[in-house]
Amino acid sequence: MMVVRSTVAIIAMIFNTMLFAKTLPKTTLAMASSHFDRGNFKEALLALNTLDIHADLDSSDDMKLAFKIRAISYHAVNDEKNALETIKELLFL
């Protein structure tokens, strides 16, 4: 009985992952944007660090927003090196 429940739980988890795979990056970006808007720059960076911006986001506007949030947040936490690298990536879009 326990094996059946585990198998059903795994199948449900895989189904949900496949079903919501496209919304997860947008949700993560919205979460990062919300943290950023409230001045929680470290939390915004933590949220964005879970994304591969080029691969996960399908809109150039979303990519630009993510890079802008990342660059300004790095600057706000005094990480100038990463801020400059992120600005370079943004300019190449």
N, C-alpha and C positions, 0 to 999 in steps of 0.2 A: 504494500500500500504506500509506503514512504517513497519507494522508487518511482511510482506512478506520479505522485505529487511533485517530486523533483523534476521529472521529465516534463510534466505539464508546465511547471513554472519556467523552466528553461525555454520551452517552445514559446510561451507567452512573452518572455523577455526578448527573444530574437524577433518575434513578430512586431512588438512595439518599437524596437530599435530600427527595423526596416521601415516601418510605417512613418516614424517621426524623424528619420535621419536628416531630411532636408530642413526641418524646422529647428533642430537643435542648434546649428550654428547661428541662425538668426536670433534665437532666444538668448544665446550666449552673448551675442553682440548687443542686444537690447539690455541685458543685465549689466554689461560693461559700461554702456552708455549711461545707464541710471546711476551707477556708482560714480562715474566721471562727473555727471551733472551735480551730484551732491558733494563733490570735492573729495571723494574717497578714491584717491589715485592708485594706491596700492591694491585695493580690491579690484579696480578696473583692470589693472595689469594682470592680476591673477586670473581673472576671467578670460582675458584675451590670450593669455599664454596657453590656454587649452585649445586654441584654434590654430590651424594652418591657414592663414588668411587667404592666400592664393587658391588653395585647394578647396577649402570649406565654404567660402562665400562665392556665390555665383553672380553677383551684381557688382559692377565697378564702383557704384556709389557706396555699397556696403563695405567694400575693400578700402576705399578712401576714408570712410568714417572710422573704420578700425585702426588704420595707420595713424590718423590724426589723433584719436584718443590715446593710442600707444605713445606717440611722440611727445605729446603734451604731458602725459602722465609720467613718463620717464624724466622729463625736465622738472616736473613738480617734485619728484622724489630725489632730485639732484643726481640723476644718472645721465650725465651729458653725453657719454659715449654712445649708449644705446639710443638716446634721443636723436643724435645725429644720424646714426645708422637707419633708424626708422624713417627719418625725413628723406634720406636718400632713396629708400624703397618706395616711398610715396611719390617722389618725383619721377620714378621710372614707370608708374602706372599710366 
